[in-house]
Amino acid sequence: MTKPSRPSTGVERPGLNRRTLFAGASTVGALAAAAALIPRASVEETAAVQAKPLPTKGGGYSLSDHVKQYYQTTRI
C-alpha cells in the first residue's frame, strides 16, 4: 500500500519545515535571553568643572599640590 500523494500547489518551500521553524524560534529566544542578561552601558554624568577665577594681578601660576609634588621629586 502506498501513501496517497498530496496535490501540488506549484510552490514548494524546501527550507521551511517544522524543524527549521523550531530551530529559528529557539535561536531567537536564546538571543533575547542573552540580550536581557547583558548589562547596559550606564551613562555617567560628568561633573561640571568650575573654572577658577582669573588672577587679578595677571599671571596664572599657582602653587598647587601637584606642583608641590613635582618639586619634591626633583630635590637631590
C-alpha positions as CSV (number, residue, x, y, z in Angstrom):
1,M,0.0,0.0,0.0
2,T,1.3,3.4,-0.9
3,K,0.6,6.8,0.7
4,P,-1.7,9.0,-1.2
5,S,0.2,11.9,-2.8
6,R,-0.6,15.4,-1.9
7,P,-1.8,17.7,-4.5
8,S,1.0,20.0,-5.6
9,T,0.3,23.7,-5.2
10,G,3.2,24.5,-7.5
11,V,5.1,26.5,-4.8
12,E,7.3,24.4,-2.6
13,R,9.4,25.8,0.2
14,P,12.1,23.2,0.7
15,G,13.9,25.1,3.5
16,L,10.8,25.8,5.6
17,N,9.7,22.9,7.7
18,R,8.9,22.3,11.3
19,R,12.5,21.5,12.3
20,T,13.8,24.7,10.8
21,L,11.0,26.7,12.3
22,F,11.7,25.4,15.8
23,A,15.4,25.9,15.4
24,G,14.9,29.5,14.4
25,A,12.5,30.2,17.2
26,S,14.8,28.7,19.8
27,T,17.7,30.8,18.4
28,V,15.7,34.0,18.6
29,G,14.7,33.1,22.2
30,A,18.3,32.4,23.2
31,L,19.4,35.8,21.7
32,A,16.6,37.6,23.5
33,A,17.6,36.0,26.8
34,A,21.3,36.8,26.3
35,A,20.4,40.4,25.4
36,A,18.4,40.7,28.6
37,L,21.3,39.5,30.7
38,I,24.0,41.8,29.2
39,P,24.4,44.8,31.4
40,R,23.6,48.0,29.7
41,A,26.3,50.7,29.5
42,S,25.4,53.3,32.0
43,V,25.8,56.9,31.1
44,E,27.9,58.5,33.7
45,E,27.2,62.1,34.4
46,T,30.3,64.1,34.2
47,A,30.8,66.6,36.9
48,A,30.9,70.1,35.7
49,V,34.3,71.5,36.4
50,Q,34.1,75.1,37.6
51,A,36.9,77.3,36.3
52,K,38.9,79.2,38.9
53,P,38.6,82.9,38.6
54,L,41.4,84.6,36.8
55,P,44.1,86.2,38.9
56,T,43.6,90.0,39.4
57,K,47.3,90.8,39.0
58,G,47.9,88.8,35.9
59,G,49.9,85.6,35.6
60,G,48.2,82.3,36.3
61,Y,50.8,80.4,38.2
62,S,49.6,78.8,41.4
63,L,51.4,76.6,43.8
64,S,49.1,73.6,43.8
65,D,49.5,70.2,45.4
66,H,50.5,68.7,42.0
67,V,53.3,71.4,41.6
68,K,54.5,70.8,45.2
69,Q,54.7,67.0,44.5
70,Y,56.8,67.7,41.4
71,Y,59.2,69.9,43.4
72,Q,59.5,67.2,46.0
73,T,60.6,64.7,43.3
74,T,63.2,67.0,41.8
75,R,65.2,67.6,45.0
76,I,68.6,66.0,45.2
